[in-house]
Every structure is written in C-alpha cells, then in structure tokens.
C-alpha cells in the first residue's frame, strides 16, 4: 500500500466531515431539524485518522500561520500590481492607437 492512500482516505474523511457540518448549518439556518440518525462525523473518519496521526495543535497552528502570512503578503502586493498592469495596458493601447492613426494619416496623405 502506498503512503498516498491513507492520506487520500484522511482527506476524504475530512471533506465528508465538512459536508456534514455544512448540512447541519444549513438545517439550523432554515429551521429544519437534522435528519434523524445523521452522523456527526462519517464512520470512516476514525479509521482514516488512525492510519496517519493528525498534527499537534502547535504544529497545526504553525502551518496555519505560515499559510496566512504567505497569502497576506501576496494579497498586500496584488492591488498595486493590478493597478500598475492596468496603466501599462492603457499606455500600450494608447500608443498602438496613435500609431494606427498616424499610419492611416500618412497612408491617406501619400495617395493624394
């Protein structure tokens, strides 16, 4: 058995848990009672977790902080990069338009 199979099973169990939570939240918001006998977590989740231990709280918090830091840095520079890109495209389009108008002018002036 490859190392990837337990990881995939764990990911599937986590996704099933998340979907079950979403279903419970939707039922709570709409005022419906959850379906009778609906498990709070899928039955395969404990088996998948036993295959690979979950990271400790400290390790999970560290990984979460790293991910947040990486995406906050990317998000902080993104609006400026987008603005600069828009101005560059506008300038390029303006230069192309001016060159086209000039070419059309010189072409029509040379005919007469």
N, C-alpha and C positions, 0 to 999 in steps of 0.2 A: 504494500500500500504506500502510495506516495505521501509526502508531507503536505501536499496541497489539498488532499481530500478532507482531512479533519478541519482545515481552515475554511474550505468551502462549506462544509456542513455547519460550522460555527457561524459563518456569515449568513447562511440561510436561516438558521435558528434566530439570529438577531433580527433579520428582516421580518420573520414571522412574528416575533415579539412586538416589533414596531407597528406592524399592521394591526395586530390585536389591540394595541394601545390606541391607535387611531380610530379603530372601530368603536372602542369603549368611549372615547372622547366625543365622537360623532353622536353616539347614542345618548350620551349625557347632555350634549348641547341641544339635541332635538327633543329631549324629554322622554325618550324611549328607554325602557329597561333593557339591559344587555340580554342577549339571547340566553335562555336557560341552558346551563351546562357548558357555557362558553368558557374555555380555559383562560386563565390569566396569562399563561405562557404556554407555548406549544410543548407537546410531550417530548419531542426530540431535542429540546434545548439542553436538558441536563446531560444527555449522552454526548452532545457536541461539545459542551463545556468541559466534560471530563477528559476529552481527547487532548485538549490543549488548555493549560491554565490561563486564566484571564490575567492581564497585567495588574500589578498592585495599584492602589489608589494614587500613590505618589508617582509611579511611572505613567499612569494614565493622565494625571494632571500635567505632568511634564510634556507628554506628547501633545496634549491639547493646547498647552501654552505655545509650543513650537509652531503648531499649525496656525493658531490665531495670529501670532507675531508675523509669520510669513505672509499671510493674506492681508493683514492690516498694512504692511509695508507696500504690497502690490497695489492695494486699493488707494493708498495715500498718493502714489505717484501716477495712478491711472488717469484722473481727470486732467491733470496738466498735460500728460502725453496726448490725450484725445484732443484737447484744445489746440495744442501745437500742430497736431496732424491735420486738423480742420483748416487752420490757417495756411499750412503748406499746400494742401489740396486746392484751396481757394486761389492762392497765388499762382499755382501751376495752371489752373483752369483759366485764370485771367490772362496769363502770358500766352497760352495756346489760342485763346480767343483773339487777343490783339494781333498775334502772328497771322491768324487766319484772315482777319480784316485787312491787315497790311498786304498780305499776298493777294487777296481779292482786288484791292485798290490798284496795286501795281500791275496785275494781270489785265484789269479792265482799262487802265490808262495806256498800256502798251498797245492795245488793239486800236486805239483812236489815233 
